[in-house]
Amino acid sequence: MIKKILTIILITFSLYAQQSPLDQNQFMLAESYEQRGDFAKAVEIIETLNKKDPTNIQYFNKLNSLYLQLKKYDESAAIINSRIKITPQDISLYGLLGSTYYTAGDRTKAYQVWDDAAEKFKTNPMTLRIISNYAIEKRDFEKAIEYLNRGKEISKDPFLYSYDLGELYQITMRYREAAGEYCDLIKANPSQYPQIESKILSYSNKPNALDETIEVVEKHKSDDISFSYLLARLYIEKKIYDEAFDLYKEIDKKQNTKGADLFSFGDFVYRDGEYKTASEVFKFLIDNYGDQQNIPLAKLGYAKTQEALFIQKYNAANPEWKPFYIPAKVEEKEIEPVINAYQEIVKVYQHSEVAIEANLRMGILYAYFINDLDEAQKYFAIIAYDYPMSKFASLSFVELGNIKMRQAKIDDAEKLFQSVLKLPRANVEDKSYANYQLARVLSFKNDFESARMYLLTVVGNLKDNIANDAIELSILLNTAKNDSSNLALYCKAEFLTELKSFNEAREIYLQISQNPQAFVFHSIAKLRAAEMLIATDKYSAAIADLSLIVEEAEKNIYADKALYLQGQIYQYGLKDSVKAVESYESLLAKFPKSLYLDGARQNIIELKKKLS
């Protein structure tokens, strides 16, 4: 790069060195006229300079550029022809001449110039690439493709033409031909595979692109192992995971990768949410590669996929659309296979990071699905106290704190969240969450000033997942700074909500919303009171409360959320699709800047499909 810059500097210097100071000043004057839009005066000066020194490339380029800007195409053609007489071996001049004719609207003449150049310099392998670039510049992709194909026919090096052809076929949506060119490149040089795969995946989401590409790559499957990798990746992209799985098995046999590619595939589809296939992949690895390095991770992956499949089933039975709800009870036998899988990992791979994560997953299952908090604490405590240097230690302290919150032991919860902040290896997200939870704990204890201080550390990072919740709580604490009695009452209701004592919490929210002195809390308290009704399945009463909030419009900052929740009740609670659509469409009309617009639009589309 430095050599290139030095070369440019030397060329520029030599050009100026060939000019007299007077000529340099004249050239700079012409440029100033050009910048002001006075092209005629600029042309007059450059024409004089060009006559004085017709070999000067700087004068030629500037004069041709000015002619084209003034649409003086005959003059442009004449000056290019003059230049050709001086340097007849310069292929780019023929490209430039054809480009002038093309711009003037004479494509026949442009093609003739380009074709003549292609014939004249046919022994130069770069000729057709240079000419095709001028056609591309004019967005005449078909002509460019024609030249590149001619070049490919006479060349032994596909790299000179196939890459450009692939891009042009891609631009013109001829994906089958594009795939053919890219396959030619892989055949010629398999080391180019990563770049080619990336190029193909960049347009694979276009209509028909994936199907046409797969069709071509399948024909090349036996040519080189790279095509098997590419085909498997395309199968994944098309979400035909079974075919991809079979192909990775073949690859593993041919390459003797000892399950490495299969493990990567299983991990990929797990992260893509295809838990059934991921489970099959990890089970296959466990059964066939028991002595390999990745097997502990494969066993963990298998257990996690079983957990994910269980959670999918669990979520289908739980009203996750509700802001607050009492989770459905789960029989331990339903989750026993997952627990057993994690326990086996802990037993076989004691003290390893895989075993530590298995303990964490079991703690989460007992805490949030079986609702056995005592059993959950055992698993979290193993990690927090026996493995404080593990990357899972901070999350274990967080979960122990959450359990104490659910048990109404807020002093214990405070100590545990403080422990997260003291851990040397605690990750940023866990620290942020701990700070947020500490702020909530302190607000429940009516220590509002300390709560504000903890929130300051969270709201500074807007990329953090908990930042929005922290901002909302921070605004409330700051706004209600001078109303500590109602703030304390509101925080009491929030604590009862945390304990899922929804009826008791609603009574306090109603008390606040009806108190004229607590005007700061009116909007949020009214919304929370309605949310408590939703949590206890009192949908009709909730709709009535939400309607009153919606009527307040701009007087209540939660009016749009209230209308969105109405739609959710109709959609999921009462199964009334017509009313749900009406609510969502009303949201679009009344609150065009709402944060809930995207969700409302998506729900309208889904509901109208059902109604039709």
N, C-alpha and C positions, 0 to 999 in steps of 0.2 A: 504493500500500500504506500509506504514512504517513497519507494522507487518510482511508483506511478506518479505521485504528487511532484517529485523532483523533475520527472520527465516533462510534465505539463508546464512547470515553471520555466524549464529550460527552453521549451518550444516557444512559449509566450515571450520570453526574454529575447530569443533569437528573432522573432517576428518584429518586435519593437526595435531591436538593434538594427534591422535592415531598413527601418523607416527613419527619415530625417525628422528632427524635432518639429518642423513645420507640418509634415505629413501626419505625425502623431497627433498634433493639435487639431488638424482638420478631421481626422477620424473620430476623435473624442467629441468634436463639435457636431458631427453627423449623428453620433449616438445620442447626444442631448436633444437634437431635433426629433429623433425617433421616439424618445421617451415622452416628449411633449405632444406627440401625435402629428408632427409636421413631416410626413414621410417624403413629400416632394422635395423639400430642401435637403433632407438626408440623402435621397437618391442622387441629387445633383452633385453633391460633394463626393459620394462614394464612386459615382461613375467617372469623375475626374481622376480620382486616385487609382481606379482600376485600369484606366487607359494608360496611366503613367507606369503602372507596374502590374500587368495582366497575370503574372505568375504568383502574385501574393494571395494565398488561400484565404486570409482573413478578409480581404476586400471582396473576394468572390462570394464567400458565404454570406457576408452582410448584404451585398447587393442583391443576391438571389432571394434572400429573406425579405428584403424590402419590396422587390418586384411581386412576390407572391402576396404580400400584405395589400399591395395596391391592385392586385388582380391583373398585373401586366404579364400574362402567361407567355406571350410571344417573346418578350424581352428575356424572361426567365429561361425559356428554351434556348434562345440564342446564346446567352452567356454560358449556359451549361455546355452547349456544343463547342463553343470556343475553348472551354476548359478541357473538353475531351481531346481536342487537337493538341493541347499542351501535354496532357497525361493520358494517353489513349488506353493504358492498361489499368486504370482506376475503375474497377467494377461499380463502385458506389455511385459514380457519376451517371452511369446508365440507369441505375435505380432511381436516382434523383430526377433525371430527365423524364422517365416514365411517370414518376409521381407528379411532375408538373402537368403533363398531358392529362393525367387522371383527374387532378384538381380542376383543370379547365373543362372537364366533362367529356373529353375524347378518350374513352376507354380503349377503343380499337387501336389507336396510336400508342397508348400507354403499353398495352399488351405486346404490340409489335416490337417496341423498344426493349422491353424486358425479355421477350423471346429471343430476339437477336443477340442480346448480351449473353443469355444462357447458352446459346449455340457457339458464340464467339469464344467464350471462356469455359467451354465444357470440360477442359482438362483440370480446371481448378475446382477441388471438391467443395470450396466455400461459396462458389458463385450462386448456386441455387438457394442457399440459405440467405445470402445477402439480398437477392432479388425478392425472396419470399417476405423478408422483413419489411420491404417497401410496400408490398401488397397488404401485409398485416397493419401497417401504419394507416392505410386507407380503409381498414376494416373489411377488406375484400378477402375474407377467410377462405372461400372456395378456391380462389386463384392461388393463394398462398399454399393451400393444401396440395394443389396440382403441382406446383414447383417443388415442394418438399418430397412428394411421392416420386417425381422424376429423379430427384437427387438420390433418393433411397435406392432406386432401381440400379443406378450406376455406381453406387458406393458400396464398399465392403464394411463400412463402419456405421451401424444403425444409430449410434449415439449422436451422429451429426444431424439426424433428421427425426428419429422416432420420438424424442422427448417433445420437440416442438409440435410434431404431428399429434401426439397425444393431447397436448394442451388445446390445440385448435379443434380437434374432434370433441373434446370436452366442452369448449365454448359453444360449439354448434350443436350440442346435445346428441352427438353421434357416439354414444357411450360404448357400443359394441366395438367400433373401430378404435376408440381411445384405449380400451382394454387390450386390444390386439397389439397396439404399439407398445404399451407398457410391458406386456408379456415378452415382446421381442427384446426389450431392454434387459429384462431379468434373465432371459436365456443367454444374452450376450455377456452379461456380467452380473452373476447372482449377488455380488456384494452391494449392488444398487438396490437390493430388495427393500430395506427400511424406508428409503426415500420414495420409492414407487408405491409402497403400501400407503404411506402417508398421503401421497398425491391422490390415489384412488379413493381413500376414505374421505377426503375433503369434499368430494362431490357425490358420494354414495347415497346421500339423502335426497337427491334430485329424482323426479318421477322417472321410473323405468331404469335408472342408472344401475341399481344394485342387481336386478334380474339379468340385465344384458351383460354386465361384467361377470357375474357368476357363470353364465352360459359359456363365455369365452375362456375363463380361467379353468373350468372343469375339463376343457379339451387339452389343456397343457399340463394337467395334473401329473402325468407320468414323466414329464420332461426333466423336472428338477424338484428337489424337496421344498424349495422356496415356494413353489406353486401350491403345495399342500398347506403350507403355513398361511399363504394368502387366502386360499379357499376357505380354510377353517375360520379365519378372521372375518371373511365376508358372510359366512354362515351365521356367525355370532351377530354381525351387524343386522342381518335379516331376521334374527331371533329364531333360527331353526337350530336349536341347541343340540338336539339329538344327533343331527348330522355332523355338527362340529365336534361333539364328543367322540363319535366313531372315528373321525379323521385324526383327532389327536392321539387316539390309541394306535392308529397306523403309524403316525409320525414317531411315536415313542418306540415302537418296535424297530423301525428303520434307523432311527438316530441313536437308539439306546440311551435316551436321556434319563432313564431311571425314574420316570414319573414327574420330572421337573416341569415339562410343558403342560402336563395334565393338571399339576397343582396350580400353575399360573392360570389355566383355564377355569378351574374350579373357583379360585379366588376372584377372578374377573366376574363370572356369572353370579357369584354370591353378592358382590358389590352392586351388580346390576339388578338385584332383587329377584333373580331366577333361582329361588331356593331349592326347588325340587331337583333341578338338574345339578346344582352345586352339591346337594346331598348325595346324589348318585355318583358324582365324580370322586368326592372324598371317600365314600364307601369303597369304590373300586380301588383307590390308592391304598386304603387300609388293608384290603383283602389281598392285594397283589404285590405290594412293595413294603411289607412290614419292617424290613431292615434298613430302609433308606432314611436319609437325614431329615426329610420334610414330614415324616410320618407323625411326629407329635403335633405339628401344625395342622396336618390333615385331620387328625382326630379332633382337634379343637374346632377346625372348620366344620366337620361333620356335626359335632354337638351344637354349634352355633346355627347351622342350617335347620336342625331339628327344632331349636328354640324359635327361630324365625318363622317356621311353618306353624308352630303352635301359636305364636303371637298373631299371625295373620288370622287364624281361626278365632282367637280370643277377641281381636279388634272388631271382627264382623259381628260379634255378639254384644259389643259395648258401644254406647252412644258417644263416640269421640267428638261429634259435632257440638256437644254441649260444652259451655265454658267450665262448668263444674258438674260432677256426677259421682255416684257411688258405683265403683267397679263391680262387675258381675263376679260372683264367687266361682272359684275354680277348684274342682276336685283334684286332690294331689295325684291320684292315679292317672289323670289326663296328662300331667307334666312329668310323671315319674320316669319315662324313657329318656327325657332330656337330662334330668337330674343324674340319672345313672351314668349317662355318657360323660358328664362332667366329673363325676366322682371317680370314674375309671382313669381319667386323665390325671387327676390329683394323686391317685394311688400309684400309677406307673411312673409319672414324671415329677416326683416330689421335689419341691424347692425350685423348680424351673419357672420361668416367666409364663409358660403355657399353663402350668398348674395354678399359678397365682391368678391368671385371668379366668380360669375355670371356677375358682372360688368366688371371684367377683360376679360372674354370670349367675352362679347359684344363689348368691345373696340377693341379686336383683329379682330373680324368679320368686324367691320366698317373700321378699318385701312387697312386690307390686302385683303379683299374680295369685299367690297362695294366701297372702296377707298374714303370714306367720312371722311377725316382727322379731320375736326372740330368736328363731332359727336364722333369720336373715342376719342379725347382728353377729352371730357366731362366725359366719363366713367373712363379713367385712372386717371384723376384729382380727382375724388371722392375718389378713393382708396389712392392715393399718399398724399393728403392733409387732408382728413377726418379720415383716418385710418392708420396713419404712423407706428403703431406697428403691423399691419397685416403682415403675411409672404408674401403677394402679393404686398406689398408697393414697394419693390425694383424693381420688374419686371414692375410695373406701371411707375415708374420714367424712367426706361430703354426705355419703349415704347414711353413715351412722348419725350424723347431725340431722338429716331428714327424718330418720326414724324417731329420734328424740322429739322433734317438732310434732310428729303425728301422735306421740304419746303425751303431749302437753308438758314435756320436761324441758322448758326453754333455757334454763340455766345450763343444763348438760349440753343442749344443742349449741349454745353459744361457745362453750369450751371446745367442742369438736370442730366447729367452723374456724375457730381461732387456730386450731392445730393445722389446718390446711395451709394457712398463711405462713406457718413456721417451717413447713416442710421444704428442704432445699431443692427437691426435684419436682415440686408441685407445678403442673403445667398452668399456663396463663388462663385457660378457660375455667379450670377448677378454682383457681384463686378468685376470678371474677365472680363466679357463682357463690363462693363462700362469702365474699364481701357483700353481695346482694342479700344472701340469707341472714348474714349478721345484721344488716340494716333492718330487715323485717323483724328479726328477733328483738332488737332494741326498740323498734316501734311498738311491738306488743308489750314491752316493759315500760313504755312511755318515755324512753330516753331518746327524744327526737333529735337532739343536737348531735349525739354520737352516731345515730342512724344516718344523718345527712353526710357526715364525714366519710362513712364507709361507701355511700353511694357515689361520692365524688370520684373514687378510684375506678368505678365501673363505667360511668357515663362518658368518660374521656375517650373510650375506644368504641366507636360506633359499629365496628365490624364484629364486636362480640355478640354472641347469640342472646345474652341476657340484657344487653344495653337498653333496648326499648322498654322493658319492664322496669329497669332501674330509673330511666328518665321519667316514666309515668309516676313512680313512687316519689322521686325527688321533687317533681313539680308539685305534687300534692302536699308534701311535707313543707315545702317552702311557701306555698300559697296560704297554707293554714297555720303559719308560724304564730299568728296572734290569736288563734282560737284553739288553745291546747285542750280544752275540755271536750269539744266535739271531735277533735283529732284523736284523742284517747278513746272515745266511744267508737269511732270509725275503725280504729285499729283493733279494738276488742271484737268487733264484728268480723274483721278480716281473719282474726285468729280462730274464731268459731268456724269460719268457712274452711280454713286450713284443716280443722278437725272434722270436717264434713258434718257439722251440726247445723245444717242448712236452715231449719225452721227457726232456731234460736237466732241465728245470724240475721235472718230476714226481719225479725221483729226490731232489731237494733237499726238496720238499714232504713226501715220505715220510720222509726222514731227520728232519725237524723233528717230524712227527706221532708218531714212534716214540721221541722223546727225552723221558724223564720230566721233565727239567729245563726243557723248553720248553712247559710247560703252557699258557702264555698263547696260544700259536700253534696248539694242537692242533686246535681247531674249524675255523679258517680253512684250515689246512694240509691237513686231511683233505678239505675241500670242494675246494680247489684241485687236489689230486692226482686226484680224480675228474673234475674239469673238464678236466684234461689228457688223460685217457682219452677223454672225449667229443670233444675237439678232433681226436684222431687216429682217430676212428671205432671205438674199442674199446668198443662199447656194452655187451656182456655184463659185462665187467670193471667198467665204470663203474657199472652197476646194482648189482653186488655191493658196491662201495665205498659207494655212496649209501645202500643198505639198512642198512649198519652205522651210518651217521650218523643215519638216521631212528630206529633203535632206541635211540640215546642220548637222544632226546626233548629234554627241557628242559636236559639236560647239555650240549647242543650248540646254540648259538643259530642255527645254519644248518640245523637238522633239517627245518624246513618248506621251505626252498629246495631241499634235497636231494630231498625227496619230489616237489616240483614238477618238478625236473629229470628225475626218473624218468619222470614222465608225459610230459614233452617227448621223451625218448628213445623211449618206446613209440609216441608219436603221430607223430613225424617221422623218427626214425632207423630203427626196426624196423617201422613201419607196422602196429602191433598196436593197433587202436582199443579193443578190449575191455580189454586190460591198461592202456592209457592212462586210460580212464574209471575203472578201479579205483584207480589211483594218485591221480587228482584227487579222487575221492570220499573216499579215505582222508585226503587233506589237509584237506578240509572237516571231517571228523569229528575228527581228531586236533589240528588247529591252527586253532580257530575265530577267532583274532585275527590270523592270518597276513596279510602284505601281498600274498600271492599268491592270495587267495581269489577276487577278481574274475576274474583270468585263468583260474583253474581252472574256475570256473562257466561262463565263456564257452566254454572248450574242451570241457567236458562237453556243452553244448548242441549244438555243431557236430558232435561225434563221434557223439552219439546220433541226429542226423539222418541221418548216413551209415549207421549200423548198422540204422536202420529202413528 
